[in-house]
Amino acid sequence: MESDYDVAVVGGGPAGCAAGVFAARYGLDVVVFDRGPSSLRRCAFLENYPGFPAGVDVETFYDLLHEHVAEAGCALASELVASVARGDSDSAFAVETQDGRRVTATRVVAATREAAPYLRPLDEGAMFETSDHGDEERERFDPDYADAGGQTPVEGLYVAAPAGELNAQAVVSAGHGARVARTLLADYRREQGYPDALADHWDWRRRAAELDGEWGDRDRWREWFDAQVPEDHPVSEDRLADLREADVDRRFDAYLTESAVEERAERGLERLVETLGPERILDAMDDERIRGYLGAE
Ligand SMILES: Cc1cc2nc3c(=O)[nH]c(=O)nc-3n(C[C@H](O)[C@H](O)[C@H](O)COP(=O)(O)OP(=O)(O)OC[C@H]3O[C@@H](n4cnc5c(N)ncnc54)[C@H](O)[C@@H]3O)c2cc1C
C-alpha cells in the first residue's frame, strides 16, 4: 500500500509528541499535525512534569517537545486537521487539513484531548458520547472507545488522548502517547511478519560493555530469534531470514560505546541550550551567580 506517511499523528501536545517520537525513532515516516484547541496551552505554568525542578513555562515546554519531534525525524505541520477518512485505496487514511492539503497515511494516531470531530467520517459518530450540562448537550470523545493500548475498532486508527484519567496530567498523557506508539509498532512488526513473541519493540540504549559473553555473538541472537518463531508461523524462510537479520542489526545498534555515550551527552546538552537560547539562559542568571559558577572573583 502506497501512502505519503506510515503514521499521521493529529495533535502535537505531550501525547502526540511522545507517540511521534517513538514511532519515528523506530524508522517509520511520521507527520505530526499541531494546531487548534490545546489543553496544555490553558495551563498557566507547568510545575509537575518531572525533570523541570522549578517548573517550565508552557511555550518553552512546547518548543522542547516540538524540537524533539523534529530531531526524531517527524515532519511537523502547524496545520489544523479538518477530517480523517478512508482514502481511495480503502486501506490508507486520507487526512485533510483546514487549508485543503491532503496527505495519506497507513495509520492515524488521534492525540487531541479537547476535541476530535475530524474523525467523524470514519465511524459515524460511534466514537463520541454526549453529556448534559444544564440545558446544553455537549459532545465529547468516548473514553472507552479505544482499549488500554489505544487500539480502536477501526483498523489502523489509534487514540492517544481519550480524555479522562489517561490525560489528566501532562506527564500521564506523554506516557500514554508512548504506550500507544508501542502498540502501533507491535502491530506494524506483526504485519511485517514478526511472530507475536517478537512483536514488541524495546526502545532501549545500552552500554556496549553489557554486550559480552555469548550475547556478543550474532549467531547467538539468530538462534534466540529462531527459538521465538512457532513452527506453523505463516512466513516464508526467505522473509524470515530478512526479518532475523534486521532484528539482530537493530539489537546490536542499541549498544553504545563509552565514546558514543559521551558524544551523545554533549550533543544532548548543546541541543537543549540551542532550543532554550543561550541569551535566555544567561539572562535567567544574575552576574553574581554566573561569576560564582565560573569560579571568578
Ligand atoms: C486549565 C488547565 C490547567 C492544567 N494544568 C496542568 C498542570 O498544571 N499540570 C499538568 O500536568 N497538567 C495540567 N493540565 C492537563 C494537561 O494540560 C493535559 O493533561 C495534557 O496537556 C494533555 O495532553 P494531550 O497531548 O493529550 O492534549 P493537549 O495538551 O490538548 O494537546 C493536543 C494538541 O493537539 C492540537 N490539536 C487539537 N486539535 C487539532 C486538530 N484538529 N488538528 C491538529 N492539531 C490539533 C492542539 O493544538 C494541541 O497542541 C491542565 C489542563 C487545563 C485545561
The ligand as an SDF file (V2000), in Angstrom:
LIG
                    3D

 53 58  0  0  0  0  0  0  0  0999 V2000
   -6.6930   24.8560   32.7600 C   0  0  0  0  0  0  0  0  0  0  0  0
   -5.8060   23.6360   32.7250 C   0  0  0  0  0  0  0  0  0  0  0  0
   -4.6750   23.5930   33.5370 C   0  0  0  0  0  0  0  0  0  0  0  0
   -3.8660   22.4530   33.5550 C   0  0  0  0  0  0  0  0  0  0  0  0
   -2.7810   22.4190   34.3730 N   0  0  0  0  0  0  0  0  0  0  0  0
   -1.9730   21.3350   34.3830 C   0  0  0  0  0  0  0  0  0  0  0  0
   -0.8290   21.2990   35.1910 C   0  0  0  0  0  0  0  0  0  0  0  0
   -0.5130   22.2570   35.9080 O   0  0  0  0  0  0  0  0  0  0  0  0
   -0.0540   20.1670   35.1570 N   0  0  0  0  0  0  0  0  0  0  0  0
   -0.3610   19.0850   34.3880 C   0  0  0  0  0  0  0  0  0  0  0  0
    0.3730   18.1020   34.4040 O   0  0  0  0  0  0  0  0  0  0  0  0
   -1.4500   19.0960   33.6020 N   0  0  0  0  0  0  0  0  0  0  0  0
   -2.2750   20.1960   33.5730 C   0  0  0  0  0  0  0  0  0  0  0  0
   -3.3820   20.2130   32.7730 N   0  0  0  0  0  0  0  0  0  0  0  0
   -3.6930   18.9960   31.9820 C   0  0  0  0  0  0  0  0  0  0  0  0
   -2.8110   18.9180   30.7420 C   0  0  0  0  0  0  0  0  0  0  0  0
   -2.9170   20.1000   30.0030 O   0  0  0  0  0  0  0  0  0  0  0  0
   -3.2380   17.7070   29.9080 C   0  0  0  0  0  0  0  0  0  0  0  0
   -3.1980   16.5550   30.7130 O   0  0  0  0  0  0  0  0  0  0  0  0
   -2.3070   17.4910   28.7180 C   0  0  0  0  0  0  0  0  0  0  0  0
   -1.9940   18.6970   28.0770 O   0  0  0  0  0  0  0  0  0  0  0  0
   -2.9590   16.5560   27.7280 C   0  0  0  0  0  0  0  0  0  0  0  0
   -2.0350   16.3650   26.6710 O   0  0  0  0  0  0  0  0  0  0  0  0
   -2.5520   15.9260   25.2430 P   0  0  0  0  0  0  0  0  0  0  0  0
   -1.3670   15.8180   24.3490 O   0  0  0  0  0  0  0  0  0  0  0  0
   -3.4140   14.7470   25.3960 O   0  0  0  0  0  0  0  0  0  0  0  0
   -3.5500   17.1020   24.7610 O   0  0  0  0  0  0  0  0  0  0  0  0
   -3.2850   18.6420   24.5250 P   0  0  0  0  0  0  0  0  0  0  0  0
   -2.3430   19.2240   25.5040 O   0  0  0  0  0  0  0  0  0  0  0  0
   -4.6560   19.2480   24.4400 O   0  0  0  0  0  0  0  0  0  0  0  0
   -2.5960   18.6910   23.1050 O   0  0  0  0  0  0  0  0  0  0  0  0
   -3.3360   18.4660   21.9410 C   0  0  0  0  0  0  0  0  0  0  0  0
   -2.6640   19.1990   20.7970 C   0  0  0  0  0  0  0  0  0  0  0  0
   -3.4130   18.9290   19.6040 O   0  0  0  0  0  0  0  0  0  0  0  0
   -3.5740   20.1210   18.8330 C   0  0  0  0  0  0  0  0  0  0  0  0
   -4.8030   19.9530   18.0790 N   0  0  0  0  0  0  0  0  0  0  0  0
   -6.0860   19.9560   18.5350 C   0  0  0  0  0  0  0  0  0  0  0  0
   -6.9640   19.7270   17.5290 N   0  0  0  0  0  0  0  0  0  0  0  0
   -6.2000   19.5800   16.3980 C   0  0  0  0  0  0  0  0  0  0  0  0
   -6.5240   19.3270   15.0320 C   0  0  0  0  0  0  0  0  0  0  0  0
   -7.7890   19.1660   14.6290 N   0  0  0  0  0  0  0  0  0  0  0  0
   -5.5040   19.2760   14.1350 N   0  0  0  0  0  0  0  0  0  0  0  0
   -4.2150   19.4280   14.5350 C   0  0  0  0  0  0  0  0  0  0  0  0
   -3.8580   19.6340   15.8160 N   0  0  0  0  0  0  0  0  0  0  0  0
   -4.8470   19.7150   16.7380 C   0  0  0  0  0  0  0  0  0  0  0  0
   -3.6030   21.2350   19.8690 C   0  0  0  0  0  0  0  0  0  0  0  0
   -3.1370   22.4570   19.3180 O   0  0  0  0  0  0  0  0  0  0  0  0
   -2.6630   20.7150   20.9600 C   0  0  0  0  0  0  0  0  0  0  0  0
   -1.3270   21.1920   20.8020 O   0  0  0  0  0  0  0  0  0  0  0  0
   -4.1840   21.3510   32.7290 C   0  0  0  0  0  0  0  0  0  0  0  0
   -5.2950   21.4030   31.8810 C   0  0  0  0  0  0  0  0  0  0  0  0
   -6.0900   22.5170   31.8780 C   0  0  0  0  0  0  0  0  0  0  0  0
   -7.2820   22.5650   30.9570 C   0  0  0  0  0  0  0  0  0  0  0  0
  1  2  1  0
  2  3  1  0
  2 52  2  0
  3  4  2  0
  4  5  1  0
  4 50  1  0
  5  6  2  0
  6  7  1  0
  6 13  1  0
  7  8  2  0
  7  9  1  0
  9 10  1  0
 10 11  2  0
 10 12  1  0
 12 13  2  0
 13 14  1  0
 14 15  1  0
 14 50  1  0
 15 16  1  0
 16 17  1  0
 16 18  1  0
 18 19  1  0
 18 20  1  0
 20 21  1  0
 20 22  1  0
 22 23  1  0
 23 24  1  0
 24 25  2  0
 24 26  1  0
 24 27  1  0
 27 28  1  0
 28 29  2  0
 28 30  1  0
 28 31  1  0
 31 32  1  0
 32 33  1  0
 33 34  1  0
 33 48  1  0
 34 35  1  0
 35 36  1  0
 35 46  1  0
 36 37  1  0
 36 45  1  0
 37 38  2  0
 38 39  1  0
 39 40  1  0
 39 45  2  0
 40 41  1  0
 40 42  2  0
 42 43  1  0
 43 44  2  0
 44 45  1  0
 46 47  1  0
 46 48  1  0
 48 49  1  0
 50 51  2  0
 51 52  1  0
 52 53  1  0
M  END
$$$$
